[in-house]
Amino acid sequence: MPFYVFVLASMIFKVGFQEWRQHNDEMGYIDLGDVIIIGILATTRLVAGVDPVEFYGFRLADLRSCPWGAMAGIWAAAFALNRVVRARVPRELLPDGIFQLLGRYGLSMVATAGIPFVATQTLWEELLFRGVIFNSCISLLGVTGETMASCITIGFRDARFAAAAFASSAMFGLAHFLPLYIITSGRITPGKGRPGYAAVPGGPGKSCRDLSLARAYAFVMPCVYGLIFIELNARSGSLMPGWVMHFGLNYASLIWNRVWLGGHDLWMKATLNSRA
Protein backbone atom coordinates (compact mmCIF):
# COMPACT_ATOMS: atom_id res chain seq x y z
CA MET A 1 0.00 0.00 0.00
CA PRO A 2 2.72 2.63 0.81
CA PHE A 3 4.24 2.05 -2.63
CA TYR A 4 0.96 2.72 -4.42
CA VAL A 5 0.24 5.77 -2.26
CA PHE A 6 3.66 7.25 -3.03
CA VAL A 7 3.42 6.60 -6.76
CA LEU A 8 -0.14 7.94 -6.99
CA ALA A 9 0.75 11.05 -4.97
CA SER A 10 3.74 11.66 -7.25
CA MET A 11 1.59 11.40 -10.36
CA ILE A 12 -1.05 13.75 -8.91
CA PHE A 13 1.66 16.26 -7.99
CA LYS A 14 3.00 16.20 -11.54
CA VAL A 15 -0.46 16.76 -12.99
CA GLY A 16 -0.89 19.75 -10.70
CA PHE A 17 2.52 21.05 -11.68
CA GLN A 18 1.58 20.72 -15.33
CA GLU A 19 -1.59 22.74 -14.76
CA TRP A 20 0.37 25.38 -12.90
CA ARG A 21 2.91 25.67 -15.70
CA GLN A 22 0.20 26.06 -18.33
CA HIS A 23 -1.56 28.66 -16.17
CA ASN A 24 1.68 30.63 -16.31
CA ASP A 25 1.79 30.31 -20.12
CA GLU A 26 4.62 27.82 -20.10
CA MET A 27 5.01 24.87 -22.41
CA GLY A 28 3.19 21.69 -21.47
CA TYR A 29 4.57 18.19 -21.73
CA ILE A 30 3.38 14.63 -21.96
CA ASP A 31 4.77 12.28 -19.32
CA LEU A 32 4.76 8.87 -20.96
CA GLY A 33 6.62 7.47 -17.98
CA ASP A 34 3.46 7.46 -15.88
CA VAL A 35 1.65 5.59 -18.65
CA ILE A 36 4.44 3.00 -18.70
CA ILE A 37 4.26 2.56 -14.92
CA ILE A 38 0.50 2.04 -14.93
CA GLY A 39 0.70 -0.28 -17.93
CA ILE A 40 3.43 -2.47 -16.43
CA LEU A 41 1.79 -2.72 -13.00
CA ALA A 42 -1.62 -3.53 -14.49
CA THR A 43 -0.20 -6.07 -16.95
CA THR A 44 1.83 -7.76 -14.22
CA ARG A 45 -1.29 -8.14 -12.11
CA LEU A 46 -3.25 -9.63 -15.00
CA VAL A 47 -0.54 -11.89 -16.42
CA ALA A 48 1.34 -13.01 -13.30
CA GLY A 49 -1.76 -13.02 -11.10
CA VAL A 50 0.10 -11.53 -8.13
CA ASP A 51 0.40 -8.11 -6.56
CA PRO A 52 3.06 -6.16 -8.54
CA VAL A 53 4.48 -4.86 -5.25
CA GLU A 54 5.16 -8.45 -4.19
CA PHE A 55 6.26 -9.53 -7.66
CA TYR A 56 8.87 -6.79 -8.06
CA GLY A 57 9.74 -6.38 -4.39
CA PHE A 58 8.56 -2.87 -3.53
CA ARG A 59 7.42 -3.59 0.02
CA LEU A 60 8.77 -1.60 2.95
CA ALA A 61 10.25 -4.86 4.22
CA ASP A 62 12.40 -5.03 1.09
CA LEU A 63 14.23 -1.91 2.24
CA ARG A 64 15.71 -3.92 5.10
CA SER A 65 17.23 -6.42 2.69
CA CYS A 66 19.02 -3.76 0.63
CA PRO A 67 22.84 -3.97 0.78
CA TRP A 68 23.15 -0.41 2.08
CA GLY A 69 26.92 -0.48 2.60
CA ALA A 70 27.64 -1.50 -0.99
CA MET A 71 25.00 0.90 -2.27
CA ALA A 72 26.57 3.86 -0.45
CA GLY A 73 30.03 3.13 -1.80
CA ILE A 74 28.82 2.59 -5.35
CA TRP A 75 26.67 5.72 -5.20
CA ALA A 76 29.62 7.88 -4.12
CA ALA A 77 31.91 6.50 -6.83
CA ALA A 78 29.26 6.76 -9.56
CA PHE A 79 28.29 10.31 -8.59
CA ALA A 80 31.94 11.43 -8.57
CA LEU A 81 32.59 9.83 -11.97
CA ASN A 82 29.44 11.43 -13.35
CA ARG A 83 30.63 14.87 -12.23
CA VAL A 84 34.08 14.35 -13.79
CA VAL A 85 32.67 13.33 -17.17
CA ARG A 86 30.08 16.09 -17.24
CA ALA A 87 32.77 18.63 -16.39
CA ARG A 88 34.60 17.54 -19.54
CA VAL A 89 31.60 17.50 -21.87
CA PRO A 90 29.52 20.55 -22.85
CA ARG A 91 26.13 20.34 -21.15
CA GLU A 92 24.36 20.67 -24.49
CA LEU A 93 25.60 17.16 -25.29
CA LEU A 94 24.37 15.54 -22.08
CA PRO A 95 21.11 17.30 -21.28
CA ASP A 96 19.03 16.33 -18.28
CA GLY A 97 15.34 16.33 -19.15
CA ILE A 98 14.13 16.96 -15.60
CA PHE A 99 16.76 19.66 -15.15
CA GLN A 100 15.52 21.34 -18.32
CA LEU A 101 12.00 21.21 -16.90
CA LEU A 102 12.71 22.35 -13.34
CA GLY A 103 16.10 24.05 -13.41
CA ARG A 104 14.80 27.57 -13.95
CA TYR A 105 12.98 27.54 -10.61
CA GLY A 106 14.40 28.18 -7.15
CA LEU A 107 16.37 25.56 -5.29
CA SER A 108 13.56 24.80 -2.83
CA MET A 109 11.12 24.25 -5.72
CA VAL A 110 13.60 22.01 -7.53
CA ALA A 111 14.35 20.02 -4.38
CA THR A 112 10.64 19.50 -3.66
CA ALA A 113 9.31 18.91 -7.17
CA GLY A 114 12.35 16.84 -8.05
CA ILE A 115 11.33 14.03 -5.68
CA PRO A 116 8.14 12.95 -7.50
CA PHE A 117 9.59 13.68 -10.93
CA VAL A 118 12.82 11.73 -10.39
CA ALA A 119 11.07 8.97 -8.43
CA THR A 120 8.61 8.19 -11.22
CA GLN A 121 11.20 8.62 -13.97
CA THR A 122 13.56 6.14 -12.35
CA LEU A 123 10.67 3.84 -11.42
CA TRP A 124 9.45 3.35 -14.98
CA GLU A 125 13.01 2.75 -16.16
CA GLU A 126 13.59 0.15 -13.45
CA LEU A 127 10.25 -1.52 -14.08
CA LEU A 128 10.86 -1.62 -17.83
CA PHE A 129 14.53 -2.57 -18.04
CA ARG A 130 15.25 -4.43 -14.78
CA GLY A 131 11.68 -5.67 -14.49
CA VAL A 132 9.94 -6.49 -17.75
CA ILE A 133 12.88 -6.78 -20.16
CA PHE A 134 15.24 -8.56 -17.75
CA ASN A 135 12.51 -10.88 -16.54
CA SER A 136 11.51 -11.65 -20.14
CA CYS A 137 15.12 -12.45 -21.02
CA ILE A 138 15.64 -14.87 -18.14
CA SER A 139 12.27 -16.48 -18.86
CA LEU A 140 13.26 -17.00 -22.50
CA LEU A 141 16.49 -18.55 -21.29
CA GLY A 142 14.61 -21.01 -19.11
CA VAL A 143 14.75 -19.39 -15.67
CA THR A 144 11.23 -19.03 -14.27
CA GLY A 145 9.63 -18.20 -10.96
CA GLU A 146 6.48 -16.93 -9.37
CA THR A 147 8.12 -13.61 -8.47
CA MET A 148 11.09 -11.56 -9.55
CA ALA A 149 12.83 -12.54 -6.32
CA SER A 150 12.76 -16.23 -7.18
CA CYS A 151 14.46 -15.45 -10.50
CA ILE A 152 17.01 -12.78 -9.70
CA THR A 153 18.50 -14.25 -6.53
CA ILE A 154 20.43 -16.86 -8.54
CA GLY A 155 22.90 -14.11 -9.49
CA PHE A 156 25.67 -13.87 -12.06
CA ARG A 157 26.99 -17.32 -11.24
CA ASP A 158 24.33 -18.62 -13.63
CA ALA A 159 25.26 -18.10 -17.29
CA ARG A 160 21.63 -17.55 -18.28
CA PHE A 161 21.25 -14.88 -15.62
CA ALA A 162 24.44 -13.16 -16.84
CA ALA A 163 23.27 -13.25 -20.46
CA ALA A 164 19.92 -11.72 -19.50
CA ALA A 165 21.66 -9.08 -17.41
CA PHE A 166 23.98 -8.04 -20.25
CA ALA A 167 21.13 -8.02 -22.79
CA SER A 168 18.82 -5.84 -20.68
CA SER A 169 21.70 -3.53 -19.72
CA ALA A 170 22.70 -3.13 -23.36
CA MET A 171 19.11 -2.13 -24.19
CA PHE A 172 19.23 0.36 -21.31
CA GLY A 173 22.42 1.82 -22.76
CA LEU A 174 20.94 2.04 -26.26
CA ALA A 175 17.88 3.82 -24.88
CA HIS A 176 20.18 6.59 -23.66
CA PHE A 177 22.59 6.51 -26.60
CA LEU A 178 20.26 6.53 -29.60
CA PRO A 179 18.41 9.82 -28.86
CA LEU A 180 21.73 11.62 -28.38
CA TYR A 181 23.21 10.02 -31.49
CA ILE A 182 20.23 10.95 -33.67
CA ILE A 183 20.12 14.52 -32.40
CA THR A 184 23.86 15.13 -32.68
CA SER A 185 23.87 13.59 -36.16
CA GLY A 186 21.63 16.42 -37.33
CA ARG A 187 18.64 14.17 -38.02
CA ILE A 188 16.33 16.14 -35.73
CA THR A 189 15.95 19.87 -35.88
CA PRO A 190 15.09 21.49 -32.55
CA GLY A 191 11.78 23.27 -32.51
CA LYS A 192 9.29 24.83 -30.20
CA GLY A 193 8.30 22.43 -27.47
CA ARG A 194 11.40 20.27 -27.85
CA PRO A 195 14.69 20.58 -25.97
CA GLY A 196 17.12 22.66 -27.98
CA TYR A 197 20.52 21.52 -29.18
CA ALA A 198 21.35 24.48 -31.38
CA ALA A 199 24.75 24.89 -29.78
CA VAL A 200 25.84 21.28 -30.02
CA PRO A 201 29.59 21.11 -30.74
CA GLY A 202 30.95 19.02 -33.54
CA GLY A 203 30.50 21.37 -36.49
CA PRO A 204 33.20 22.68 -38.82
CA GLY A 205 36.32 23.77 -37.00
CA LYS A 206 35.23 22.14 -33.75
CA SER A 207 36.90 19.10 -32.21
CA CYS A 208 34.76 15.97 -32.18
CA ARG A 209 36.36 14.62 -29.03
CA ASP A 210 33.64 16.02 -26.79
CA LEU A 211 30.97 14.55 -29.02
CA SER A 212 32.66 11.13 -29.06
CA LEU A 213 33.06 11.20 -25.29
CA ALA A 214 29.42 12.17 -24.81
CA ARG A 215 28.21 9.37 -27.07
CA ALA A 216 30.44 6.80 -25.40
CA TYR A 217 29.35 7.95 -21.96
CA ALA A 218 25.67 7.89 -22.97
CA PHE A 219 25.97 4.19 -23.86
CA VAL A 220 28.63 2.75 -21.57
CA MET A 221 27.60 4.28 -18.25
CA PRO A 222 23.93 3.21 -18.41
CA CYS A 223 25.11 -0.30 -19.35
CA VAL A 224 27.41 -0.40 -16.34
CA TYR A 225 24.73 1.05 -14.07
CA GLY A 226 22.29 -1.56 -15.35
CA LEU A 227 24.62 -4.41 -14.44
CA ILE A 228 25.28 -2.89 -11.01
CA PHE A 229 21.58 -2.42 -10.32
CA ILE A 230 20.87 -6.02 -11.29
CA GLU A 231 23.62 -7.28 -8.99
CA LEU A 232 22.27 -5.21 -6.10
CA ASN A 233 18.76 -6.46 -6.85
CA ALA A 234 20.01 -10.04 -6.82
CA ARG A 235 21.52 -9.56 -3.37
CA SER A 236 18.20 -8.39 -1.94
CA GLY A 237 15.77 -10.34 -4.09
CA SER A 238 13.85 -7.26 -5.22
CA LEU A 239 14.03 -4.24 -7.52
CA MET A 240 14.20 -1.91 -4.53
CA PRO A 241 18.02 -1.43 -4.42
CA GLY A 242 18.20 -0.52 -8.10
CA TRP A 243 15.36 1.97 -7.78
CA VAL A 244 16.85 3.57 -4.65
CA MET A 245 20.29 3.82 -6.29
CA HIS A 246 18.89 5.14 -9.55
CA PHE A 247 16.79 7.72 -7.72
CA GLY A 248 19.71 8.76 -5.52
CA LEU A 249 22.03 9.34 -8.47
CA ASN A 250 19.51 11.27 -10.57
CA TYR A 251 18.16 13.35 -7.70
CA ALA A 252 21.65 14.29 -6.47
CA SER A 253 22.62 15.24 -10.03
CA LEU A 254 19.51 17.41 -10.33
CA ILE A 255 20.31 19.29 -7.11
CA TRP A 256 23.99 19.60 -8.03
CA ASN A 257 23.14 20.99 -11.45
CA ARG A 258 20.69 23.50 -9.99
CA VAL A 259 23.19 24.73 -7.40
CA TRP A 260 26.20 24.76 -9.72
CA LEU A 261 24.54 26.08 -12.87
CA GLY A 262 21.89 28.24 -11.25
CA GLY A 263 23.73 31.53 -11.75
CA HIS A 264 25.74 30.73 -14.86
CA ASP A 265 25.15 31.52 -18.50
CA LEU A 266 25.71 27.83 -19.20
CA TRP A 267 22.48 27.05 -17.35
CA MET A 268 20.56 29.35 -19.70
CA LYS A 269 22.32 27.85 -22.70
CA ALA A 270 21.63 24.27 -21.64
CA THR A 271 18.06 24.74 -20.53
CA LEU A 272 16.36 27.58 -22.30
CA ASN A 273 17.73 27.50 -25.84
CA SER A 274 14.49 25.86 -26.96
CA ARG A 275 12.63 28.96 -25.79
CA ALA A 276 14.73 31.42 -27.78
Backbone hydrogen bonds, N-H to C=O, Kabsch-Sander energy under -0.5 kcal/mol:
donor,donor_aa,acceptor,acceptor_aa,energy
5,V,1,M,-2.5
6,F,2,P,-2.5
7,V,3,F,-2.5
8,L,4,Y,-2.7
9,A,5,V,-2.6
10,S,6,F,-2.2
11,M,7,V,-2.2
12,I,8,L,-2.5
13,F,9,A,-2.4
14,K,10,S,-2.0
15,V,11,M,-2.0
16,G,12,I,-2.4
17,F,13,F,-2.4
18,Q,14,K,-2.2
19,E,15,V,-2.2
20,W,16,G,-2.2
21,R,17,F,-2.4
22,Q,18,Q,-2.3
23,H,19,E,-2.1
24,N,20,W,-1.2
25,D,22,Q,-1.7
26,E,21,R,-2.4
31,D,29,Y,-0.5
32,L,30,I,-1.1
34,D,31,D,-0.7
35,V,31,D,-0.8
36,I,32,L,-2.2
37,I,33,G,-2.4
38,I,34,D,-2.5
39,G,35,V,-2.5
40,I,36,I,-2.7
41,L,37,I,-2.6
42,A,38,I,-2.5
43,T,39,G,-2.5
44,T,40,I,-2.6
45,R,41,L,-1.9
46,L,42,A,-2.1
47,V,43,T,-3.2
48,A,44,T,-2.1
49,G,44,T,-0.8
49,G,45,R,-0.7
50,V,44,T,-0.6
54,E,51,D,-0.7
55,F,51,D,-2.7
56,Y,52,P,-2.8
57,G,53,V,-1.2
58,F,53,V,-2.6
62,D,59,R,-1.1
63,L,59,R,-0.5
63,L,60,L,-1.4
64,R,60,L,-0.6
64,R,61,A,-0.9
65,S,61,A,-0.6
66,C,63,L,-1.1
68,W,66,C,-2.0
71,M,67,P,-2.4
72,A,68,W,-2.5
73,G,69,G,-1.9
74,I,70,A,-2.5
75,W,71,M,-2.6
76,A,72,A,-2.2
77,A,73,G,-2.0
78,A,74,I,-2.8
79,F,75,W,-2.7
80,A,76,A,-2.1
81,L,77,A,-2.4
82,N,78,A,-2.5
83,R,79,F,-2.0
84,V,80,A,-2.0
85,V,81,L,-2.5
86,R,82,N,-2.4
87,A,83,R,-1.5
88,R,84,V,-1.0
88,R,85,V,-0.9
89,V,85,V,-1.4
93,L,90,P,-2.2
94,L,90,P,-0.6
94,L,91,R,-0.7
97,G,95,P,-0.6
100,Q,96,D,-2.6
101,L,97,G,-1.5
102,L,98,I,-2.8
103,G,99,F,-2.9
105,Y,102,L,-2.3
110,V,106,G,-2.5
111,A,107,L,-3.0
112,T,108,S,-1.9
113,A,109,M,-3.0
114,G,110,V,-2.1
115,I,111,A,-0.5
115,I,112,T,-0.9
117,F,113,A,-1.7
118,V,114,G,-2.9
119,A,115,I,-2.4
120,T,116,P,-2.0
121,Q,117,F,-2.0
122,T,118,V,-2.7
123,L,119,A,-1.8
124,W,120,T,-2.3
125,E,121,Q,-1.5
126,E,122,T,-2.3
127,L,123,L,-3.0
128,L,124,W,-2.3
129,F,125,E,-2.7
130,R,125,E,-0.6
130,R,126,E,-1.0
131,G,126,E,-1.1
132,V,127,L,-3.3
133,I,128,L,-3.2
134,F,129,F,-1.3
135,N,131,G,-2.1
136,S,132,V,-2.5
137,C,133,I,-2.4
138,I,134,F,-2.4
139,S,135,N,-1.8
140,L,136,S,-2.4
141,L,137,C,-1.6
142,G,139,S,-1.5
143,V,138,I,-3.3
144,T,142,G,-0.7
148,M,55,F,-2.4
149,A,55,F,-0.5
151,C,147,T,-0.6
151,C,148,M,-1.3
152,I,148,M,-2.9
153,T,149,A,-1.5
154,I,151,C,-0.8
155,G,152,I,-1.3
158,D,155,G,-1.6
159,A,157,R,-0.5
162,A,158,D,-2.4
163,A,159,A,-2.4
164,A,160,R,-2.2
165,A,161,F,-2.5
166,F,162,A,-2.6
167,A,163,A,-2.2
168,S,164,A,-2.5
169,S,165,A,-2.1
170,A,166,F,-2.2
171,M,167,A,-1.9
172,F,168,S,-1.8
173,G,169,S,-2.3
174,L,170,A,-2.5
175,A,171,M,-2.1
176,H,172,F,-0.9
176,H,173,G,-0.7
177,F,173,G,-2.4
178,L,174,L,-2.8
180,L,176,H,-0.8
181,Y,177,F,-2.8
182,I,178,L,-2.8
183,I,179,P,-2.3
184,T,180,L,-2.8
185,S,181,Y,-0.9
186,G,183,I,-1.5
187,R,182,I,-2.0
194,R,191,G,-2.3
200,V,197,Y,-1.8
206,K,203,G,-2.0
212,S,208,C,-2.7
213,L,209,R,-2.6
214,A,210,D,-2.5
215,R,211,L,-2.4
216,A,212,S,-2.5
217,Y,213,L,-2.8
218,A,214,A,-2.5
219,F,215,R,-1.1
219,F,216,A,-0.5
220,V,216,A,-3.1
221,M,217,Y,-1.5
223,C,219,F,-1.5
224,V,220,V,-2.6
225,Y,221,M,-3.1
226,G,222,P,-2.7
227,L,223,C,-2.0
228,I,224,V,-2.4
229,F,225,Y,-3.1
230,I,226,G,-2.1
231,E,227,L,-2.2
232,L,228,I,-2.6
233,N,229,F,-2.6
234,A,230,I,-2.4
235,R,231,E,-1.6
236,S,232,L,-1.3
237,G,233,N,-2.6
238,S,233,N,-1.3
239,L,56,Y,-2.7
240,M,57,G,-0.6
243,W,239,L,-2.0
244,V,240,M,-2.8
245,M,241,P,-2.7
246,H,242,G,-2.7
247,F,243,W,-2.9
248,G,244,V,-2.6
249,L,245,M,-2.5
250,N,246,H,-2.3
251,Y,247,F,-3.0
252,A,248,G,-2.0
253,S,249,L,-2.0
254,L,250,N,-2.1
255,I,251,Y,-2.3
256,W,252,A,-2.6
257,N,253,S,-2.8
258,R,254,L,-2.2
259,V,255,I,-2.5
260,W,256,W,-3.2
261,L,257,N,-2.7
262,G,258,R,-0.9
264,H,261,L,-1.6
267,W,264,H,-0.7
268,M,264,H,-1.0
269,K,265,D,-2.4
270,A,266,L,-2.7
271,T,267,W,-1.9
272,L,268,M,-2.3
275,R,272,L,-1.9
276,A,273,N,-0.7
